[in-house]
Amino acid sequence: MYTASENRYETMPYFRCGRSGLKLPAVSLGFWHNFGDTGSFKNMEQICFTAFDHGITHFDLANNYGPEPGSAELNLGRILRENFRPYRDELTITTKAGYLMWDGPYGEWGSRKHMLASLDQSLKRLGLEYVDIFYHHRMDPDTPLEETMLALEQAVRSGKAVYAGLSNYDGEHLAQAAAILKELHVPFVINQNRYSIFDRTIEHNGLKEMSKKLGKGIIAFSPLAQGLLTDRYLHGIPADSRIRTDTRFLKETALTADRMRQIRELNDLAAERGQSLAQMALAWILRDSVVTSVLTGASKPEQVLNNLQALNNIVFTDEELQKIDRICGL
């Protein structure tokens, strides 16, 4: 049985989700990759132990994380059952529904049918009575927004979720959803969106500004742009890299000459700051108070520790921020 470090809260800063009472660690652990059937269970355990021992109290999942879909929740469920039972009240565990999970007309999107069935399935896989945040995973162009928000309301009212969250929304639909949830008195606290030095979408679609205006938190996923914002590809494509082993999300065509130039110049700037490129990229996400937490993945415990070093310097000068923008052609 795992025993957590007594010093686990000494160095991790915790930031409030907007104006809510919920705090998250500056760095959270995502289960999108590396926790499915293709991974080593012992390695998954060690990643979770290392994370929690250093104050990472937030584990983020979705119904379809794997591969196979659902396997990440099953694996975390086993880890929780065998090791983290005494620490449940110290953990924030989140899941989502909205992407394709099962066959037929109810296996995806935002219908009440899909949302509530998916939550029940997730809780069964996780072996939990409730999750701390239940997200709608993506905007649904066909289902009325009120229906999806009423499903989140029922999830919270039933005690199967403590808070509601939204993922992959833009600013306009965030405002509409927040208004509905406010009228329903549902504690909606956070948005989960892709955000990185290379992907500024939330700065252009109104999500970041609207989150600030409404007092909602943001947790940023893919902060390293699927590994591009690391030194991983500076000297070629390693045989064990994601491009070689899993081409679902990152392909060799992403490594254009211009992108490689940007990576090299950003890497040089990071070195001037005394950071690796990955650490600087994570710090950049946390540079202002709008973002609550940065969501990181890890394929081994050492990566968790490396990511945490980003917290040693999350302050940027105006000159550094302008240089990053220039490098990215902004």
N, C-alpha and C positions, 0 to 999 in steps of 0.2 A: 504494500500500500504506500502510495506517494505521500510524503510529508512536506508541506510547503515551507519555503524559507521564512524565517521570522522577520527578515529585513525587506520583505517584498514591496513595501510601500515607501521606502526611504528615498528613492531617487526619481520615481515616476510622477510627473505633473498630471493633474486631472483637471479637465476643462468642462464647464457647464454647457449643456446642449441648449444653445440660445438662452431664453429666459426661463427654462424649465428647472426643476430641481435635480434632474439627472446629470451626473458627471461621468465622463468617459476618460480613459487614459489617452494621453496625447498620441500614443501608438497603439493600435488595435491589431488583433490577429485575424486574418481572413482565411477561410477554408475553401476558397474557389478552386485552387489547385493543390495538389500534394496530399489530399486527405481522402482520396477515392480508393477504389479497389486495386488500382495499379501501384499504390504506395505501400511502404513498409509500416505495419502497425506500430512496431517498437519505435520507429523514427517519429511517427505522429505523436506518440506519447511524450517523447523527449522534447519535441517542439513545444507542446502544451506546457510541460513542466518548466522549461526554460522561460517561456513567456510569463507564466503566472509568478514564478519566483522573482521576476523583475518588474512586477506591478502591472502587467498587461492583463486586465480583468475582463476584457471584452473579447468574446469569440463570436465571429460573424459568419453565418451560413445562409443557404437558401435551399428550397426543396430539391432543386435540380443539380446541386453541386456534386461532383464526382470526379471522374467517371466511375461507375455508372450513376445516373441520376439517383439521388437519395443516399448514396454510399457515404458521403461526407457526414451526413447526419447520423447514420448508423455507427460510423466509426467514432464520432465524438460521443454518441450515446454510451458506447462501451467504455470510453475513457472516463466519462463522468461517473458512470456506475462503479467502476473499479478503483477510481483514484480521487475524484473530486466531490464525492457526496458530502464530506464535512464542510466544503467551501462553497456550496451552491449560492448562499446569500451574499457572497463576495464577488460573484460572477454576473456579468451582463451577457446573456446569450440571446442572439437574434436570428431570425429566419425570415424568409420571403416567399411570396407566391406571385405568379404572373407569367413566367416563361413556361414553355412546353414541358410537362412533367409526365403525363400519361395519355394514352390514345383516346380518341373520341372527342366530342364537342365540349367537354367540360375540363379538359386537361391543361388549359392555359388561359391567359388574359385576366380579366378582372371581374367576372361574374361573381355574384354572391355564392353560387354553387361551387365554383372553383376555389375561391378564397377560403371558405370555411372547411371544405373537404381537405384542401391541402394542409391547412393548419393542423387538423386532426392527425393527418398522416405524419407530419413533421414531428409532432409531440410524441407519437408512438415510436418513431425511429430514434428520437433523442432520449426517450424514457423519462420525459419531464411532464409535470402537470401544467406548466406555463412557460412561455418565453418572455423575455423582458421587452423586446421590441418585435412587432410583427409588421413587415413592410409589404406594401403593394410594389411589385418589382419593376413594373413598367407601365407607362400610360396605355390605355386601351381606347382605340379610336371608335369602337362600336358600342361598348357598354356605357350606359349613363354613369357619369362620375358619382352621382348620388348613390347609386347601387353599390359601387365599390367602397365608398366611404362608409356606408351603412354596414357592410361586411366587417370593416375594421372596427366599427363601433361595437358590433356584436362580439367580436373577438376579445375586446377589452372588457365589455360588460360581463362576459361569461367567466372572466378570470383566467382565460387561456393566454392572454397577453397583458403586459403591464402598460405598455405605451404603443402608439401607432407610429409608423414611419412611411415615407415615400421614397422611391428609388427611380432614377432616370426620368424624372419630371422636368419640365422647363418652368420658367418663372410664372408665366401666365396660368398654367394649370396648377402649379403649386398654390397660387393665391386662391383659385377657385376651390381647390380641395380643402385648404386651410379654413376657408370661410364655412364650408359645410361641417367640418369637424369641430370648429368652435361652437357652432349652433347646437351640435350634438353633445357638447361638453366632453369630447374625447381628447385625452392627453396626447396630442400629436407633437413630437419633439424634434424630429431630425429628418434630413434628406440625405440619401446616399447617391452620389454621382461620381462619374469619372472626372478626374482632375489631375493635371500634371503640367509641368513646364511645356510639354509638347501638345497638350490638349486643354485649351482654354474655353471649351464650349460653355461652361456655366457662367463665364464672364460675359458671354455674348447673348445667351438666350434668357437672361434675366434671373436665373436661378440663384446665383450668389447674392445679388443685390436684394432680391425679394426675401430670401432667407434672413438677411440682416434686418430688413424692414419689419418683418413679422416676428422676429425673435426666435427663429428656429435654427437648430444646429445643422451642420454639414459634416458628413464623414466622407472622405475622398477615397475612391478605389482606383486601382491601376496607377498609383502615383509614380511608378517607375516605367510607365509606358510599355508594359510587358517585357521589361528587361532592357529596353533601349537606353534608359537613363541610368546605366551602370557602365562599368569598364569591361563588361562581358564580351563585347563585340569589337573592341578597339583593335584587336590583332587577328581578326578572322572569326569564323563561326565554329565554336567548340563542338565536338561530337555529341556531348551530353547537354547541349543547350536546348532551349524550348523550340527554337527554329528547326532543329534536327529531330527532336523527339515528339513534338506535339504542335502540328501546324494549324490547329484550329483557330488560333488567335494572333499568331505572329508568324509572318512568312519572310523568306529571304528577300523578297522584293521590297520590303520596308527599309532595307539598308541601302538606300540610294547614296550617291556621292555627296549630295548636299546634306543629307541626314548624318552621314558619317562625319562631315566637317563640323556640324553642330555638336555632335557628341564629343569630338575631340576638344573643341573650344570650351564647352561646358566643363569637361573633365579638367582642363587647365585652370579654370576659374575655381572649381572645387578645391583643387590642390592649393591654390593661393589662400583659401579659407581654412586650410588644415582638415579638409573633409574628403571622403571619397565622393564620386559623382552621385552615387545612390544616396548617401547621407545628405548631400546638399539638396537633392531633389525632394527628399522627405521634409527637410527643414523649410524649403521654399513653400510647401503646402501650408505649413503651420506659421507662416510669417505674420499673419494677422489674426485677429480674434474671431473672425467669421467662421473659420473652420474649427470644429471641435476636436476632431481626431483624424489621423491618417491611417488607412487600412492597408496593412502589409501582409504579403504572403511569405512563406518560408519553406524551403525544401530540406533544411537541416537546422539544428539548434543554433549553429554559429551565425546563420543569417539573422536570426532574431537579435542576437547580441550586437551584430554590426549595425542593424537598423536603429537600435536604441541609441547608438552613438550620435545619431543626427540631433538628438535633443541637447547635445553639448553646445550647440550654436544655432539658434533659429532666428537670429537677428541679421538682417541684411541692410546694407547701406543703400541709399537711393542710387548711387553709382553702380553697385552690383546688380540691383534689380533692372536698371536700364540696360546694362550690358547683357544680361540674360535675354531681355526682350530683343535686343539688336541681333544677338546670335540666332535667335529663332525667327528673325525676319519680321518682327512686329513693330 
